[in-house]
């Protein structure tokens, strides 16, 4: 499985969950985050600033675009026959999801909304409690600085998550 944007909020979670499920993971991120992505479970890391993974000839069972910057048309050739492209960005991939259900052997998946069950939550809770799913936190902001936190998150330069803290001072 290839995870594009492997060092962001969705990407760091996806690397860990894919590794935990036994998938071989290739993470795409910038060079400054390569060691983090490896530490989370990626077997291979591609620096998007130096290399275009689509030109390597490597193919994948699944490609997750965790940041909404990788069009299906760009990575389609990197999917194995029957491979799945998982989109996390807006509705533009909703049409592709319907189209690829009927045409070709590669699929676009865009679950709206994602469906979580109690079983999923209990599973994640177990991973967290066992220390097998650590949170990757870039910065913490007090709730009063929510605008600053949002501005930082919108730069798309964060690694992992931005957290708002709530003081219990009364």
C-alpha positions as CSV (number, residue, x, y, z in Angstrom):
1,X,0.0,0.0,0.0
2,X,1.2,3.5,-0.8
3,X,0.2,6.4,1.4
4,X,0.7,9.8,-0.1
5,X,1.0,12.4,2.6
6,X,2.2,9.9,5.1
7,X,3.3,12.4,7.7
8,X,0.1,14.4,8.1
9,X,-2.9,13.7,10.4
10,X,-4.6,11.1,8.2
11,X,-1.3,9.7,6.8
12,X,0.3,9.0,10.2
13,X,-2.8,7.1,11.3
14,X,-3.0,5.3,8.0
15,X,0.6,4.1,8.1
16,X,0.1,2.7,11.6
17,X,-3.2,1.0,10.8
18,X,-1.9,-0.5,7.5
19,X,1.2,-1.8,9.3
20,X,-0.9,-3.2,12.1
21,X,-3.1,-5.0,9.5
22,X,0.0,-6.6,7.9
23,X,0.2,-4.5,4.8
24,X,3.5,-3.5,3.3
25,X,3.6,0.3,3.5
26,X,5.3,2.8,1.3
27,X,5.0,6.3,2.6
28,X,5.4,9.5,0.5
29,X,6.4,12.6,2.5
30,X,9.1,15.2,2.6
31,X,12.7,14.2,3.6
32,X,12.4,15.9,7.0
33,X,9.6,13.5,8.0
34,X,11.1,10.3,6.5
35,X,12.4,8.9,9.8
36,X,9.1,9.6,11.6
37,X,7.2,7.7,8.8
38,X,9.6,4.8,9.0
39,X,9.2,4.7,12.8
40,X,5.4,4.4,12.4
41,X,5.8,1.3,10.2
42,X,6.6,2.3,6.6
43,X,9.0,-0.1,5.0
44,X,9.8,2.3,2.2
45,X,9.7,6.1,2.2
46,X,9.7,8.2,-0.9
47,X,10.6,11.9,-0.7
48,X,8.1,13.7,-3.0
49,X,10.6,16.6,-3.4
50,X,13.2,14.3,-5.1
51,X,11.2,11.5,-6.6
52,X,7.9,10.9,-8.4
53,X,6.8,7.4,-7.2
54,X,4.7,7.0,-10.3
55,X,7.9,6.8,-12.4
56,X,9.5,4.0,-10.4
57,X,7.5,1.2,-12.1
58,X,6.4,-0.1,-8.7
59,X,2.7,-0.9,-8.4
60,X,0.4,-1.1,-5.4
61,X,-2.7,-2.9,-4.3
62,X,-3.9,0.4,-2.8
63,X,-3.0,4.0,-2.9
64,X,-4.3,6.4,-0.3
65,X,-4.2,10.1,-1.0
66,X,-4.2,11.4,2.5
67,X,-3.8,15.1,1.6
68,X,-6.0,15.5,-1.5
69,X,-3.1,16.4,-3.8
70,X,-2.8,13.3,-5.9
71,X,-5.2,13.0,-8.8
72,X,-6.4,9.5,-9.7
73,X,-5.2,10.2,-13.3
74,X,-1.7,10.7,-12.1
75,X,-1.3,7.5,-10.1
76,X,-3.6,5.1,-12.0
77,X,-0.6,3.5,-13.7
78,X,0.9,2.7,-10.2
79,X,-2.1,0.6,-9.2
80,X,-2.0,-3.2,-9.8
81,X,-5.0,-4.6,-11.7
82,X,-7.9,-4.6,-9.4
83,X,-6.1,-1.9,-7.3
84,X,-8.0,0.7,-5.3
85,X,-7.4,4.4,-5.0
86,X,-8.7,5.8,-1.8
87,X,-9.5,9.5,-1.8
88,X,-9.9,11.8,1.2
89,X,-10.5,15.0,-0.5
90,X,-13.8,16.8,-1.6
91,X,-16.5,15.6,-3.9
92,X,-14.4,15.6,-7.2
93,X,-13.6,11.9,-6.5
94,X,-17.3,11.0,-5.9
95,X,-17.9,11.0,-9.7
96,X,-14.7,9.0,-10.3
97,X,-15.9,6.5,-7.7
98,X,-19.1,5.9,-9.7
99,X,-17.3,5.9,-13.0
100,X,-14.6,3.4,-12.0
101,X,-17.3,1.1,-10.6
102,X,-18.4,0.5,-14.2
103,X,-15.2,1.1,-16.3
104,X,-11.8,-0.6,-16.0
105,X,-10.3,-2.8,-13.4
106,X,-9.0,-0.1,-11.0
107,X,-11.4,1.5,-8.5
108,X,-11.7,4.9,-6.7
109,X,-13.2,4.7,-3.2
110,X,-14.5,7.7,-1.4
111,X,-16.7,6.7,1.6
112,X,-19.1,9.5,2.5
113,X,-19.4,9.5,5.4
114,X,-16.9,7.1,6.8
115,X,-18.6,4.4,8.8
116,X,-17.2,3.4,12.2
117,X,-18.7,0.8,14.4
118,X,-18.4,0.2,18.1
119,X,-16.1,-2.7,17.2
120,X,-13.8,-0.3,15.3
121,X,-13.6,2.1,18.2
122,X,-12.9,-0.8,20.7
123,X,-10.1,-2.0,18.3
124,X,-8.5,1.4,18.2
125,X,-8.8,1.8,21.9
126,X,-6.9,-1.5,22.4
127,X,-4.1,-0.3,20.1
128,X,-3.8,3.0,21.9
129,X,-3.8,1.3,25.3
130,X,-1.1,-1.2,24.1
131,X,1.1,1.6,22.9
132,X,0.8,0.4,19.3
133,X,-1.0,3.5,18.0
134,X,0.8,6.6,19.3
135,X,-0.6,10.0,18.5
136,X,1.6,12.2,16.3
137,X,1.3,15.7,17.6
138,X,3.0,18.6,15.9
139,X,1.8,21.5,18.1
140,X,-0.6,22.2,20.9
141,X,-2.6,25.4,21.2
142,X,-4.9,26.6,24.1
143,X,-8.5,26.8,22.9
144,X,-8.3,30.6,23.0
145,X,-5.8,30.4,20.1
146,X,-8.1,28.3,17.9
147,X,-7.7,30.8,15.0
148,X,-3.9,30.6,15.1
149,X,-4.1,26.8,15.3
150,X,-6.4,26.7,12.3
151,X,-4.1,29.0,10.3
152,X,-1.1,26.8,11.1
153,X,-3.0,23.6,10.1
154,X,-4.0,25.3,6.8
155,X,-0.4,25.8,5.9
156,X,-0.3,22.0,5.2
157,X,3.2,21.9,6.6
158,X,2.3,20.2,9.9
159,X,3.5,16.8,10.9
160,X,0.7,14.7,12.4
161,X,-2.0,16.6,14.3
162,X,-2.6,20.0,15.8
163,X,-4.3,19.8,19.2
164,X,-6.4,22.3,21.0
165,X,-6.1,22.1,24.8
166,X,-8.9,23.1,27.2
167,X,-7.9,24.4,30.6
168,X,-9.9,23.3,33.5
169,X,-9.3,26.6,35.3
170,X,-12.6,27.8,36.8
